[in-house]
Amino acid sequence: MLRNEARIVAAATHLLADEPEATMQDLADAAGLGRATVYRHFPTREALLEAIGRAAIDEIGSALAGERLHEGDPVAALGRVVEVIFVVGDRYRVIAEGPPAGKTAEMHARAAAAFGPVEALIRRAQGEGALAADVPAEWIVAATGALIATGFRQVAAGTVGRDDVPGLVVRTLLRGFAGGRAGG
């Protein structure tokens, strides 16, 4: 039973990234299963998208845990965070602009655990002077997520290259948009 669920989620993740309007029959075909099997595991499209969201959050959490964000230069670590989230998020782009992390208490807790190291890194960067200490860390975390989501949209629109997004996100976090003539 779990094997079929994983198979459906994997197939749906791949198919919906390229064809967001794919039908449940299309998803069943991509998974090599019958439509009834797909509906038995995921009675609604929303249930399937929530499963994809859980998979994305879990994968991001695992990837971030391996980045040793508590060590070294916080700015370099921030670049790695953005890169990890962007790379994993690209695979899950069907939900990348707003995974259903807040829809249930379980999803909220899962997302909080996965992204907890990011907030800790932001606080460390603030403590070391790399980021403004007078801005709430939660604001910076939320802004980082919004910038990453903007990166996905801009890549899709063709206005920036995929490889440029992590640097642009970090640059924006560190310097904002102020020009040389900005007033104080």
Backbone as CSV, one residue per row, in Angstrom:
resi,resn,N_x,N_y,N_z,CA_x,CA_y,CA_z,C_x,C_y,C_z
1,MET,0.824,-1.188,0.000,0.000,0.000,0.000,0.872,1.258,0.000
2,LEU,1.872,1.351,0.864,2.753,2.519,0.893,3.551,2.653,-0.394
3,ARG,3.891,1.511,-0.991,4.647,1.553,-2.242,3.830,2.231,-3.340
4,ASN,2.543,1.924,-3.424,1.690,2.566,-4.427,1.542,4.060,-4.143
5,GLU,1.409,4.426,-2.871,1.312,5.853,-2.534,2.559,6.590,-2.984
6,ALA,3.720,6.037,-2.675,4.982,6.673,-3.070,5.086,6.756,-4.589
7,ARG,4.638,5.723,-5.256,4.670,5.700,-6.727,3.766,6.780,-7.319
8,ILE,2.584,6.926,-6.727,1.637,7.937,-7.197,2.196,9.340,-6.950
9,VAL,2.727,9.568,-5.746,3.274,10.888,-5.409,4.434,11.227,-6.337
10,ALA,5.321,10.271,-6.564,6.470,10.525,-7.446,6.013,10.841,-8.865
11,ALA,5.089,10.052,-9.391,4.597,10.283,-10.756,3.853,11.620,-10.845
12,ALA,3.030,11.902,-9.852,2.265,13.149,-9.862,3.184,14.363,-9.735
13,THR,4.204,14.247,-8.896,5.153,15.347,-8.742,5.794,15.686,-10.072
14,HIS,6.233,14.672,-10.765,6.889,14.882,-12.063,5.902,15.410,-13.106
15,LEU,4.752,14.767,-13.232,3.787,15.141,-14.263,3.204,16.535,-14.021
16,LEU,2.807,16.817,-12.784,2.182,18.105,-12.496,3.154,19.270,-12.595
17,ALA,4.447,19.003,-12.438,5.439,20.069,-12.610,5.414,20.590,-14.042
18,ASP,5.170,19.689,-14.988,5.150,20.074,-16.397,3.744,20.316,-16.934
19,GLU,2.763,19.636,-16.334,1.376,19.749,-16.790,0.456,19.932,-15.588
20,PRO,0.371,21.137,-15.034,-0.420,21.363,-13.822,-1.895,21.006,-13.954
21,GLU,-2.404,20.965,-15.162,-3.822,20.660,-15.368,-4.066,19.181,-15.662
22,ALA,-3.062,18.335,-15.486,-3.225,16.902,-15.750,-4.382,16.351,-14.918
23,THR,-5.097,15.415,-15.514,-6.240,14.805,-14.833,-5.773,13.666,-13.943
24,MET,-6.674,13.210,-13.086,-6.349,12.060,-12.237,-6.083,10.825,-13.108
25,GLN,-6.748,10.714,-14.244,-6.471,9.604,-15.158,-5.054,9.724,-15.710
26,ASP,-4.656,10.935,-16.070,-3.280,11.158,-16.533,-2.283,10.746,-15.460
27,LEU,-2.581,11.101,-14.203,-1.696,10.752,-13.086,-1.642,9.241,-12.885
28,ALA,-2.795,8.590,-12.993,-2.837,7.129,-12.860,-2.001,6.481,-13.963
29,ASP,-2.151,6.973,-15.180,-1.369,6.443,-16.301,0.126,6.633,-16.066
30,ALA,0.502,7.815,-15.584,1.921,8.097,-15.332,2.491,7.190,-14.247
31,ALA,1.653,6.833,-13.278,2.102,5.952,-12.189,2.023,4.478,-12.581
32,GLY,1.398,4.186,-13.720,1.242,2.802,-14.145,0.221,2.054,-13.299
33,LEU,-0.771,2.786,-12.814,-1.805,2.202,-11.958,-3.175,2.565,-12.509
34,GLY,-4.181,1.913,-11.996,-5.535,2.248,-12.381,-6.016,3.489,-11.653
35,ARG,-6.974,4.164,-12.258,-7.519,5.369,-11.644,-8.159,5.065,-10.296
36,ALA,-8.789,3.906,-10.169,-9.417,3.530,-8.898,-8.371,3.403,-7.788
37,THR,-7.194,2.903,-8.131,-6.117,2.791,-7.142,-5.667,4.169,-6.688
38,VAL,-5.532,5.078,-7.619,-5.136,6.451,-7.272,-6.182,7.058,-6.342
39,TYR,-7.461,6.929,-6.694,-8.522,7.501,-5.867,-8.618,6.816,-4.505
40,ARG,-8.274,5.549,-4.422,-8.301,4.844,-3.131,-7.275,5.470,-2.178
41,HIS,-6.126,5.848,-2.713,-5.078,6.451,-1.880,-5.285,7.958,-1.699
42,PHE,-5.777,8.602,-2.744,-5.954,10.062,-2.729,-7.326,10.384,-3.302
43,PRO,-8.335,10.455,-2.440,-9.703,10.650,-2.937,-9.944,11.987,-3.630
44,THR,-9.069,12.954,-3.386,-9.214,14.254,-4.041,-7.845,14.721,-4.540
45,ARG,-7.883,15.642,-5.464,-6.646,16.254,-5.961,-5.936,16.979,-4.814
46,GLU,-6.718,17.607,-3.929,-6.145,18.319,-2.788,-5.375,17.366,-1.876
47,ALA,-5.905,16.171,-1.673,-5.204,15.185,-0.841,-3.879,14.792,-1.487
48,LEU,-3.878,14.655,-2.795,-2.642,14.328,-3.510,-1.647,15.484,-3.410
49,LEU,-2.117,16.714,-3.573,-1.226,17.874,-3.461,-0.661,18.006,-2.051
50,GLU,-1.449,17.669,-1.036,-0.934,17.691,0.330,0.154,16.630,0.511
51,ALA,-0.027,15.471,-0.099,1.008,14.425,-0.028,2.283,14.891,-0.736
52,ILE,2.121,15.565,-1.854,3.285,16.119,-2.550,3.952,17.170,-1.665
53,GLY,3.156,17.993,-1.005,3.695,18.990,-0.081,4.476,18.356,1.061
54,ARG,3.953,17.275,1.622,4.675,16.559,2.695,6.001,16.024,2.172
55,ALA,5.974,15.446,0.988,7.216,14.907,0.409,8.237,16.016,0.188
56,ALA,7.789,17.164,-0.309,8.699,18.288,-0.554,9.296,18.794,0.750
57,ILE,8.458,18.983,1.745,8.936,19.472,3.043,9.922,18.491,3.647
58,ASP,9.605,17.209,3.575,10.509,16.204,4.129,11.852,16.202,3.401
59,GLU,11.819,16.317,2.082,13.066,16.325,1.316,13.891,17.578,1.601
60,ILE,13.231,18.714,1.685,13.951,19.949,2.020,14.538,19.843,3.421
61,GLY,13.755,19.339,4.368,14.247,19.177,5.733,15.470,18.284,5.794
62,SER,15.444,17.172,5.075,16.600,16.270,5.040,17.810,16.938,4.413
63,ALA,17.577,17.648,3.330,18.689,18.322,2.650,19.289,19.413,3.528
64,LEU,18.442,20.199,4.188,18.942,21.257,5.056,19.703,20.688,6.256
65,ALA,19.233,19.574,6.774,19.898,18.953,7.923,21.332,18.551,7.574
66,GLY,21.580,18.238,6.322,22.916,17.840,5.899,23.834,19.015,5.573
67,GLU,23.351,20.229,5.655,24.134,21.397,5.259,24.982,22.002,6.379
68,ARG,24.850,21.535,7.606,25.644,22.029,8.743,25.576,23.564,8.823
69,LEU,24.356,24.055,8.902,24.113,25.496,8.859,24.622,26.230,10.095
70,HIS,24.930,25.508,11.121,25.411,26.122,12.358,26.921,26.382,12.325
71,GLU,27.571,25.996,11.233,29.023,26.147,11.124,29.386,27.161,10.041
72,GLY,30.542,27.779,10.204,31.111,28.631,9.159,30.403,29.954,8.983
73,ASP,30.705,30.575,7.860,30.176,31.887,7.528,28.661,31.812,7.321
74,PRO,27.881,32.630,8.041,26.425,32.552,7.889,25.934,32.994,6.512
75,VAL,26.651,33.890,5.853,26.229,34.327,4.513,26.403,33.175,3.520
76,ALA,27.525,32.471,3.617,27.728,31.307,2.745,26.672,30.243,3.031
77,ALA,26.363,30.054,4.313,25.334,29.074,4.679,23.972,29.495,4.144
78,LEU,23.694,30.782,4.169,22.432,31.279,3.622,22.344,30.989,2.126
79,GLY,23.449,31.151,1.419,23.477,30.799,-0.002,23.180,29.331,-0.227
80,ARG,23.724,28.470,0.641,23.446,27.030,0.523,21.979,26.731,0.806
81,VAL,21.408,27.426,1.783,19.987,27.231,2.097,19.135,27.539,0.875
82,VAL,19.377,28.691,0.277,18.579,29.092,-0.883,18.774,28.099,-2.020
83,GLU,20.004,27.678,-2.246,20.279,26.708,-3.308,19.525,25.405,-3.066
84,VAL,19.585,24.888,-1.840,18.897,23.632,-1.507,17.396,23.781,-1.729
85,ILE,16.831,24.843,-1.191,15.386,25.030,-1.321,15.002,25.201,-2.784
86,PHE,15.813,25.921,-3.535,15.490,26.136,-4.943,15.624,24.848,-5.753
87,VAL,16.661,24.082,-5.508,16.853,22.835,-6.254,15.738,21.838,-5.939
88,VAL,15.470,21.633,-4.662,14.404,20.696,-4.289,13.056,21.253,-4.743
89,GLY,12.851,22.539,-4.508,11.589,23.158,-4.913,11.321,23.060,-6.398
90,ASP,12.372,23.071,-7.199,12.197,22.946,-8.643,11.559,21.605,-8.997
91,ARG,11.927,20.560,-8.285,11.310,19.250,-8.527,9.842,19.251,-8.122
92,TYR,9.512,20.075,-7.144,8.151,20.142,-6.617,7.477,21.449,-7.030
93,ARG,7.782,21.931,-8.221,7.295,23.255,-8.594,5.783,23.343,-8.681
94,VAL,5.091,22.228,-8.724,3.630,22.279,-8.716,3.133,22.893,-7.403
95,ILE,3.899,22.797,-6.327,3.516,23.391,-5.048,4.574,24.355,-4.534
96,ALA,5.621,24.609,-5.318,6.769,25.376,-4.831,6.428,26.797,-4.416
97,GLU,5.459,27.419,-5.052,5.142,28.794,-4.692,4.318,28.893,-3.434
98,GLY,3.848,27.803,-2.926,3.064,27.853,-1.696,2.635,26.482,-1.268
99,PRO,3.602,25.671,-0.782,3.205,24.346,-0.338,2.150,24.435,0.757
100,PRO,1.284,23.451,0.822,0.170,23.506,1.768,0.616,23.258,3.203
101,ALA,1.709,23.898,3.625,2.281,23.647,4.943,1.386,24.108,6.073
102,GLY,0.588,25.126,5.878,-0.201,25.651,6.970,-1.619,25.130,7.029
103,LYS,-1.996,24.218,6.159,-3.384,23.768,6.093,-3.787,22.906,7.284
104,THR,-2.876,22.123,7.802,-3.191,21.280,8.948,-2.108,21.470,10.002
105,ALA,-2.451,21.126,11.220,-1.465,21.221,12.305,-0.269,20.323,12.010
106,GLU,-0.529,19.162,11.440,0.561,18.232,11.119,1.493,18.820,10.068
107,MET,0.938,19.453,9.045,1.765,20.048,8.000,2.530,21.251,8.545
108,HIS,1.886,22.028,9.399,2.555,23.180,9.990,3.738,22.715,10.845
109,ALA,3.535,21.683,11.642,4.615,21.155,12.485,5.741,20.577,11.638
110,ARG,5.393,19.891,10.587,6.395,19.319,9.680,7.233,20.420,9.041
111,ALA,6.580,21.480,8.580,7.297,22.596,7.959,8.161,23.322,8.988
112,ALA,7.639,23.510,10.192,8.413,24.184,11.244,9.677,23.396,11.563
113,ALA,9.565,22.079,11.616,10.746,21.247,11.893,11.745,21.318,10.733
114,ALA,11.247,21.269,9.516,12.133,21.289,8.343,12.856,22.627,8.211
115,PHE,12.133,23.718,8.453,12.705,25.047,8.244,13.265,25.678,9.517
116,GLY,13.169,24.979,10.640,13.739,25.485,11.888,15.208,25.857,11.774
117,PRO,16.027,25.048,11.115,17.438,25.415,10.968,17.647,26.719,10.193
118,VAL,16.710,27.076,9.329,16.840,28.324,8.577,16.661,29.505,9.526
119,GLU,15.656,29.433,10.374,15.462,30.518,11.335,16.655,30.631,12.278
120,ALA,17.189,29.497,12.714,18.379,29.527,13.578,19.557,30.177,12.850
121,LEU,19.709,29.870,11.570,20.773,30.484,10.776,20.564,31.991,10.653
122,ILE,19.334,32.406,10.413,19.027,33.835,10.307,19.397,34.538,11.620
123,ARG,19.029,33.930,12.725,19.353,34.525,14.033,20.872,34.598,14.220
124,ARG,21.588,33.572,13.792,23.053,33.586,13.897,23.629,34.692,13.012
125,ALA,23.089,34.823,11.794,23.557,35.881,10.887,23.287,37.259,11.489
126,GLN,22.161,37.411,12.157,21.882,38.672,12.824,22.868,38.924,13.960
127,GLY,23.137,37.892,14.746,24.065,38.016,15.866,25.479,38.357,15.424
128,GLU,25.859,37.905,14.242,27.203,38.168,13.722,27.257,39.422,12.853
129,GLY,26.122,40.124,12.726,26.111,41.380,11.993,25.920,41.269,10.493
130,ALA,25.693,40.081,9.979,25.506,39.920,8.539,24.113,40.367,8.097
131,LEU,23.139,40.250,8.996,21.775,40.709,8.734,21.364,41.653,9.860
132,ALA,20.471,42.564,9.560,20.029,43.558,10.543,19.416,42.878,11.760
133,ALA,19.904,43.257,12.929,19.420,42.676,14.176,18.083,43.275,14.605
134,ASP,17.706,44.426,14.046,16.465,45.080,14.450,15.256,44.642,13.621
135,VAL,15.440,43.658,12.760,14.345,43.103,11.968,14.021,41.726,12.545
136,PRO,12.743,41.437,12.806,12.417,40.119,13.359,12.900,38.992,12.433
137,ALA,13.509,37.979,13.025,14.007,36.840,12.243,12.880,36.203,11.436
138,GLU,11.688,36.164,12.000,10.547,35.572,11.300,10.237,36.343,10.015
139,TRP,10.432,37.668,10.057,10.223,38.510,8.870,11.232,38.131,7.787
140,ILE,12.478,37.960,8.193,13.528,37.620,7.221,13.277,36.232,6.640
141,VAL,12.839,35.289,7.469,12.512,33.946,6.969,11.379,34.038,5.950
142,ALA,10.327,34.783,6.288,9.194,34.934,5.369,9.624,35.634,4.079
143,ALA,10.459,36.667,4.208,10.946,37.380,3.021,11.793,36.451,2.152
144,THR,12.586,35.614,2.782,13.403,34.653,2.019,12.505,33.730,1.209
145,GLY,11.461,33.208,1.847,10.518,32.349,1.129,9.847,33.072,-0.025
146,ALA,9.470,34.314,0.200,8.826,35.100,-0.867,9.792,35.356,-2.017
147,LEU,11.051,35.621,-1.690,12.049,35.841,-2.741,12.299,34.569,-3.547
148,ILE,12.337,33.434,-2.868,12.523,32.166,-3.575,11.331,31.908,-4.496
149,ALA,10.119,32.152,-3.998,8.925,31.985,-4.836,8.979,32.917,-6.046
150,THR,9.457,34.140,-5.832,9.631,35.077,-6.936,10.642,34.523,-7.934
151,GLY,11.691,33.895,-7.422,12.683,33.273,-8.300,12.056,32.237,-9.216
152,PHE,11.189,31.396,-8.680,10.510,30.397,-9.516,9.700,31.075,-10.615
153,ARG,8.963,32.111,-10.244,8.140,32.809,-11.240,8.997,33.490,-12.296
154,GLN,10.099,34.103,-11.889,10.956,34.805,-12.839,11.675,33.834,-13.773
155,VAL,12.075,32.685,-13.264,12.673,31.667,-14.139,11.638,31.212,-15.157
156,ALA,10.417,30.958,-14.699,9.347,30.521,-15.609,9.056,31.579,-16.665
157,ALA,9.158,32.855,-16.286,8.904,33.952,-17.226,10.095,34.217,-18.143
158,GLY,11.240,33.625,-17.811,12.426,33.814,-18.636,13.180,35.107,-18.365
159,THR,12.895,35.776,-17.249,13.556,37.043,-16.957,14.867,36.882,-16.195
160,VAL,15.059,35.736,-15.534,16.335,35.430,-14.877,16.665,33.967,-15.130
161,GLY,17.927,33.660,-15.056,18.349,32.273,-15.214,18.242,31.520,-13.898
162,ARG,17.971,30.252,-13.971,17.819,29.401,-12.801,19.048,29.483,-11.895
163,ASP,20.234,29.486,-12.486,21.465,29.524,-11.696,21.688,30.871,-11.014
164,ASP,21.000,31.915,-11.468,21.162,33.243,-10.882,20.316,33.456,-9.634
165,VAL,19.270,32.650,-9.455,18.307,32.901,-8.383,18.935,32.875,-6.987
166,PRO,19.698,31.851,-6.608,20.240,31.868,-5.235,21.051,33.127,-4.924
167,GLY,21.906,33.543,-5.843,22.698,34.751,-5.622,21.841,35.994,-5.513
168,LEU,20.810,36.088,-6.362,19.919,37.239,-6.301,19.153,37.284,-4.986
169,VAL,18.713,36.133,-4.517,17.986,36.089,-3.237,18.895,36.548,-2.105
170,VAL,20.091,36.005,-2.028,21.008,36.374,-0.945,21.392,37.841,-1.049
171,ARG,21.683,38.287,-2.256,22.033,39.708,-2.447,20.904,40.608,-1.977
172,THR,19.677,40.256,-2.313,18.529,41.068,-1.908,18.381,41.062,-0.392
173,LEU,18.580,39.923,0.233,18.487,39.856,1.692,19.564,40.702,2.359
174,LEU,20.765,40.685,1.807,21.876,41.400,2.425,21.843,42.902,2.158
175,ARG,21.441,43.279,0.946,21.544,44.684,0.557,20.227,45.352,0.226
176,GLY,19.181,44.593,0.106,17.912,45.190,-0.291,18.017,45.749,-1.697
177,PHE,17.291,46.778,-1.963,17.274,47.370,-3.289,17.863,48.771,-3.303
178,ALA,18.485,49.174,-2.203,18.996,50.537,-2.108,20.099,50.772,-3.132
179,GLY,20.043,51.928,-3.749,21.091,52.337,-4.672,22.103,53.201,-3.932
180,GLY,23.113,53.631,-4.615,24.153,54.438,-4.018,23.664,55.788,-3.516
181,ARG,22.508,56.232,-3.998,21.992,57.547,-3.601,20.857,57.432,-2.605
182,ALA,20.636,56.243,-2.053,19.517,56.045,-1.123,19.697,56.893,0.133
183,GLY,18.602,57.446,0.589,18.627,58.247,1.806,18.459,57.376,3.029
184,GLY,18.793,57.873,4.179,18.744,57.105,5.417,17.487,57.294,6.118
